[in-house]
Amino acid sequence: ALARLKTGEEVAVKIQYPGIARTIREDFRNLLPFLLPARLSKDWENVKDQFDDLRMRIERETDYELEAANLEKARSLFRDEEGIVVPRVYRQFSTARVLTMDMLDGVHIDGFLARDPSQAERNEAAKKILRAWYRIMFTGRMLYVDFHPGNFLFLDDGRLGVIDFGLMLHLEGDEWEIFRRMDRALTTGRREDRIASMKEWCQIADDETDRIAMMDEFADWCWQSRYCGGEFDFGDETDFRRGVDLFITMVRKRYSRARPMTPTTSRQQFGWRSIFYRLKAKFDVRPICEEEVKAAGWDRSDYATSI
């Protein structure tokens, strides 16, 4: 909803429907019986862990005080000249079920594309989205996973607005360390590094050769835009379809064993790729990533010496 404060500022007010948290809990409880046949599989405990993790994260979306804290932390990471805007929170007008923020006047991706933007404008929009994502992850230690097209606003002055910080992964402790270790594979592009990362993330045994091969191919699809360097064509329909088909095949083969947060991170992966595909963006991912990693203060000298 839109509103105006007594001091004149136009604000966006996010108001929670009564009982929505209870409804989410009941929906998940009703869904659980459909998973019970999986108890006969060796991966049941892992499936249940992923289910519980997803339920917990979606329930957290109803905590607007937590979302306000996420917004404030993310907003603090960007400078005005970078052209990336996270709304300011008005704490005095916010509660656990009401969130009052700056109103950003922009259009979503459909409106942006309706303007018939040039290739350069499409590329610049994608670059800002990527930089925002990396900054929040590398420096803010939070993973922005809700890559819904409605969560990005293209402002008339060329700035990018990033909204909706309810579904976030806070990268702390072991979770942060595994993301740090995975950076090696994303940086080097070496098959042995990819396989090591996938075996750790998905708890794959050495004798699961078919699963190792398939996970390696999927990881290559996910990460090639970064480690290859040079201009990457995100609008390549054949390449985009390859990733979708690989994921469908893995689901059909029940290659589901992985860390509990995997359903959420999978949503993120296809979310950003879908947006870049719609933008038909073509640009070099690597320089942006390297700038953000450097700004975060990582020591990667043991494997990133050639960058």
N, C-alpha and C positions, 0 to 999 in steps of 0.2 A: 504494500500500500504506500501511497505517496502522502506526505504531510509537510507542513511548514511550521517551524519553530517560532516562538514569539519573537526571537531575535532575527527572524527573516530567512534563515537557511532552509532550503528545500531538502528533505530527508526521505530516505526509503525506510519503511518500517516493516519488519518481518514478524508476523504474528503467528504463533503456533496454534493450530486447531486443538480444541479441548480433547483430551484423551488420546492424542496421537501416539504417545509413548506406549500406552497400554495396548493400543491396537497393533503396534509393531511387535510387541512381545507375544500377543495372541496369535498373530499371523505366523510367526516363526514356530510357535508351539504347534500350530496346526500343520505346518509343513513337515515337521520332524517325522511323523509316521510314514511319510512317503520315502524317507531315507532308510527306514529300518531294514528292508531287504539287504542293504549293503553290509549289515552286521555279519553276514556270512563270508564276506571278503576279508583278506588279510590286511586291507587298508582301512578298515572301519574306524579305528581310533583316530587316524589321520583325517578322514572325511568329517568325523564329528568335531575335531578340533577346528577345521576350516569353517564349518557351519557355525560353531560357537563364536569364532572370531568375527565373522561377518555380521552375526546378530549383534554382538557387542558394539561394533563400529557404527552400525546403522542406528542403534539406540542412542549412541553419543550425539548423533546429529540433532537430537531433540534438546540438547543442553546448549542453550544460547549463550550462557555465560562462558562455556568452553569455546564456542565459536567466536565470541567477542575477543577472547584472549588470543586465539589463532589469528584473527584479523589484525590485532594490534601488533603482534610479533611480525607478521608478514609485511605490514605497512612500513615498519621501521627499517626494512631491508633495502628500500628503494629510494633513490634520489629523484628530485623533480625532473632533472634534465634527461633521465633515462626513458621517460615516456611510458612508464608502467605505473598504474594507479591502483592501489588497494583502498577501499573506502574507509574513512575514519569512523570510529564507533563513538556514539554519544552515550557514555556510561550512565549518565544521570537519567536517561530516558530508556534504559535497557534493563531487562530482568532475565530470569531463567527461561521465560517464554515470550519475551518481546525483545527484539533487537533493532535498534535505531542507528542508521548509518548515513553517510553522505549519499546523496542521490547522484549517480553518474549518468549523464545524458549522452547516450550512445545507442548504437544498433548492434544486434546480434549478427552472426555470420551470414544469415540469409539476407539481411539488409545490406551488409557490406558487399556481398557478391552481386546484389541487384544493381549496385552502382557501376558494375563492369570495371573493377579496378585493374590497373596494369599489372604485368607480371612482377614488376619491382615492388608495387604496393602489396601484392599478395605475399611476396617473399618477406617483406619487412614485418608484416603482421605475424607471420609464422615465427620469425626470429624473436620478436618480443614475447610471444607465448613460450618459446623454448627458454629464453633467458629468465623469464619469471619462474618457470618450473625449476630450472637448475639453481637459481639463487635461493629459492625457498628450501630446496633439498640440501645443497652443499653448505650454505652458510646458516640457514635457519634450522637445519636438522628436522625438517618436516617434509613429508611427501604429499604433494597435492595430487590427489587421485581422481577427483571428480571432473574429468575432462568432458563435461557436457557442453554442447555448443552454446547453451543459454548462460553459461558462467563466464563468458568473455564478451566484453563490450568494446566496440570500435568507435572511438570518439571522433568528432568532426575534425579536431586539431591533430589527428594522427596518433594520439595516445591510445594505449590499451588498458581497459579496465578489467580487473580480475575480481570476481565476486564468489560468494558461497564457499566458506571455509569450515563447513560443518563436518565433512568427511575427510579427515586428515590422519595420516600416520605419523606419529611422533617417533623419530629415529633416535633411540637411546640405547645405551648398553650394547647387548649382543646384536640387536637389530641394526644399529649403526655400523658395527664392526663387519657384519656380513655384507652390507652395502659397500663398505670400503674395500673389502676383498674382491667383490664382484667388479669393481672398477678396473682391475687389471685386465680382465677379459674384454671389457668394453673399450679399453684403450689400445691393447695390442692387437686384437682380432685373431690371435692364435687359437687354433682349434683345441690344443691341449688346455689352454686357459679357460675356454668356454666350457669344455667338458668338466673340468674341475669345479667350476662354479655351479653348473647344473647338477652335478652329483651331490654337492653340498646342499643346494637349495631344495632339491627334490628327494634327497636320501636314496639315491640310486646305487644299487650294488654293481660290482664289476661285471657280473655275468648277465646283466639285463642289457644285452647288446642292442636289441631293436629299440628299446626305450632311449638308450644313450644316443643312438644315431638320430632318432626323431627329435629329441630335446636339443641336440646340437644344431640341427637344421633350423629349428624354431628360434633358438637363441641367435643364430646367425642372421635370421630375418629381422629380429628385434633390434639388433645392435649394429648392423652393417652401416647404417647411415652415419654413425659416429666414428667407427674405427677406420672406415675406408678413406675418409677425407675427400675433399673436392666436392663439387656440386652433386647433390643427390636429388633425384626427381621423385618427390612424394606423390605426384599425380600419376605415376605409372600403375595402371589398373591391373596388369598382369602380376606385378610384384605385390600389390596390396592383396589381391585375391589369394596369392600363394600363402601368405601368413594366415588368412582366415581359414583356408582349407587345412593347413597344418594343425591349427588349433582344433578344428572339428574332428580331425582324424585322431588326435591325442585323446579327446573326450570319448570318442567311440571305442577306443582301445582301453579306456579306463586308466589312463596314465595320469592319475589325479594326485598321487602322493607327493606332497610338497609342504613347505612351511605354512602355518595357519593363515598368514596374511595373503596367500597366493590369489584367492578370488578377487581381492581388492586390487592387487597390483596388476592382475590380468585386465581388469576393467580399465585401469590407467593406460596400459600399453595400447589397447585398441582405441581408447578414447583420443589420445593425442595423434595417433596415426590417422584416424578417421578425419579429424579436423584438418590436418595438413594435406590429406588426400583431397578434401573438398576445396581447399585453397589452391590446389595444384602448385604447391610451393616447390621451388628449386633453389637450394642454397647449401652452403657448406656448414655442417653442424659442428665440426671439430673445433674451430677457433672460439666459438661461443662457449663450448664446454670447457676448453682449456682456460679461458679467462675466468670463468666462475670457479673452477677447481683451484686455480692459483689464488684467487681472492679469499677462498675459504682456508688457505694456509696448509694444504696437504703437502706432505713430503712423499712424492711418488718417484724419487730418483732411481729406485731399483728397477723400475720397468717402463718409465716414461721418458727415458733419456733421449729418445729419437724424436720426440714431439717438438 
